[in-house]
């Protein structure tokens, strides 16, 4: 799958489906450029054969995003973590399966922000302890909102070449 050139403001997607990739679970969130916000969706399991592609397909059908966003796990100094190559493979598989552009987004500190948001929602009575299973989707929400807040040009994109 070729790497696409950097996107420009006029080519930025209006809606994206975002993923917080993990070796056991993948969190999902949907975001819109108009509001600059994202909403927590579901967490899908990673099995021995990979992610639950059927649930991903259902989310794509339900939300109809223009692009996909995958968090890229980096170390605090910007180096790649061991899961970064797995996240890149997942991003390539998404691009090949669904013929949508896939943006890789630095996900440093998103887990901390996701935990903070979840704790705030619990304090406000909007979430229960049982909802902690959605923590990966809270991280996906942060990844999507970070993507939507970035000014153009964007980092390289994986997807179908124009």
C-alpha positions as CSV (number, residue, x, y, z in Angstrom):
1,X,0.0,0.0,0.0
2,X,1.6,3.3,-1.0
3,X,2.1,6.2,1.4
4,X,0.0,9.1,0.3
5,X,1.3,12.7,0.3
6,X,0.5,15.0,3.2
7,X,-3.1,16.1,3.2
8,X,-4.0,19.8,3.0
9,X,-6.8,21.6,4.7
10,X,-9.1,21.4,1.7
11,X,-8.6,17.6,1.6
12,X,-9.2,16.9,5.3
13,X,-11.9,14.4,6.0
14,X,-15.2,15.6,7.5
15,X,-15.6,12.4,9.5
16,X,-13.2,9.7,10.8
17,X,-13.4,6.4,12.6
18,X,-10.5,6.2,15.0
19,X,-8.7,3.2,16.6
20,X,-6.6,2.8,19.7
21,X,-4.7,-0.3,18.7
22,X,-3.7,-2.9,21.3
23,X,-2.6,-6.5,21.2
24,X,-5.7,-7.6,23.2
25,X,-8.3,-4.9,22.5
26,X,-8.9,-2.1,20.0
27,X,-10.9,0.9,21.1
28,X,-13.0,2.8,18.5
29,X,-14.4,6.3,18.4
30,X,-16.1,8.4,15.7
31,X,-15.3,12.1,15.2
32,X,-16.5,15.0,13.0
33,X,-14.5,17.9,11.8
34,X,-17.4,20.4,12.1
35,X,-17.5,20.0,15.9
36,X,-13.9,18.9,16.4
37,X,-15.2,16.2,18.8
38,X,-15.4,12.5,19.0
39,X,-17.6,10.0,20.7
40,X,-16.7,6.8,22.4
41,X,-17.9,3.7,20.5
42,X,-17.0,0.1,21.3
43,X,-14.0,-2.0,22.1
44,X,-13.3,-4.9,19.9
45,X,-11.3,-7.9,20.8
46,X,-8.1,-9.1,19.2
47,X,-8.1,-12.8,18.8
48,X,-5.4,-15.2,17.6
49,X,-6.4,-14.5,14.0
50,X,-6.4,-10.7,14.5
51,X,-9.1,-8.1,15.1
52,X,-12.8,-8.8,14.9
53,X,-13.1,-7.5,11.3
54,X,-16.9,-8.1,11.2
55,X,-17.4,-5.6,14.1
56,X,-15.2,-3.1,12.3
57,X,-17.2,-3.5,9.1
58,X,-20.4,-2.9,11.0
59,X,-18.9,0.3,12.5
60,X,-17.9,1.4,9.0
61,X,-21.3,0.7,7.6
62,X,-23.1,2.5,10.5
63,X,-20.8,5.6,10.7
64,X,-19.6,5.9,7.1
65,X,-16.4,7.8,7.8
66,X,-14.4,9.5,5.1
67,X,-11.1,8.3,6.6
68,X,-9.7,6.2,9.4
69,X,-7.2,7.2,12.1
70,X,-5.0,4.8,14.0
71,X,-2.9,5.7,17.0
72,X,0.8,5.1,16.7
73,X,2.4,4.1,20.0
74,X,5.6,6.1,20.4
75,X,7.9,6.5,23.4
76,X,8.1,9.8,25.2
77,X,11.2,10.8,23.2
78,X,9.4,10.0,19.9
79,X,10.9,6.5,19.3
80,X,8.7,3.6,18.3
81,X,7.4,1.2,20.9
82,X,7.3,-2.5,20.1
83,X,3.6,-2.3,19.3
84,X,4.1,0.5,16.7
85,X,4.9,-2.0,13.9
86,X,1.8,-4.0,14.8
87,X,-0.3,-0.8,14.7
88,X,1.3,0.0,11.3
89,X,0.3,-3.4,10.0
90,X,-3.2,-2.9,11.3
91,X,-3.4,0.5,9.6
92,X,-2.2,-1.1,6.3
93,X,-4.8,-3.9,6.6
94,X,-7.6,-1.3,7.2
95,X,-6.5,0.7,4.1
96,X,-6.4,-2.4,2.0
97,X,-9.7,-3.9,3.2
98,X,-11.8,-0.8,3.1
99,X,-10.1,1.4,0.5
100,X,-10.1,4.5,2.8
101,X,-7.2,6.7,3.7
102,X,-5.7,5.8,7.0
103,X,-3.9,8.5,9.1
104,X,-1.3,7.4,11.7
105,X,-1.5,9.7,14.7
106,X,1.0,10.0,17.6
107,X,-0.8,8.6,20.6
108,X,1.6,9.6,23.3
109,X,-0.2,10.5,26.6
110,X,-3.6,9.5,25.2
111,X,-4.0,6.7,27.8
112,X,-3.4,9.2,30.6
113,X,-6.0,11.7,29.1
114,X,-8.4,8.8,28.5
115,X,-8.2,7.7,32.2
116,X,-8.7,11.3,33.3
117,X,-11.8,11.7,31.2
118,X,-13.2,8.4,32.4
119,X,-12.6,9.4,36.0
120,X,-14.3,12.8,35.4
121,X,-17.3,11.1,33.8
122,X,-17.6,8.7,36.8
123,X,-17.4,11.6,39.2
124,X,-20.2,13.3,37.3
125,X,-22.3,10.2,37.4
126,X,-22.1,9.7,33.6
127,X,-20.2,6.5,33.7
128,X,-20.1,3.4,36.0
129,X,-17.2,1.3,37.2
130,X,-18.4,-1.4,34.8
131,X,-17.8,1.1,31.9
132,X,-14.0,0.8,32.5
133,X,-14.0,-1.8,29.7
134,X,-14.4,1.2,27.4
135,X,-11.2,2.8,28.4
136,X,-9.5,1.9,25.1
137,X,-12.4,3.7,23.3
138,X,-11.8,6.7,25.5
139,X,-8.2,6.6,24.2
140,X,-9.5,6.3,20.6
141,X,-11.6,9.4,21.3
142,X,-8.5,11.4,22.4
143,X,-6.6,10.2,19.3
144,X,-9.4,11.3,17.0
145,X,-9.8,14.7,18.7
146,X,-6.0,15.2,18.5
147,X,-6.2,14.4,14.8
148,X,-9.1,16.8,14.2
149,X,-7.3,19.6,16.1
150,X,-4.1,19.4,14.2
151,X,-3.5,22.0,11.5
152,X,-2.7,20.9,8.0
153,X,-0.5,19.6,6.6
154,X,-0.9,16.2,8.2
155,X,1.5,13.3,8.7
156,X,1.7,10.8,5.8
157,X,-1.3,8.8,5.2
158,X,-1.7,5.1,4.3
159,X,-4.4,4.3,1.8
160,X,-5.4,4.1,-1.8
161,X,-3.3,6.3,-3.9
162,X,-5.3,9.1,-5.7
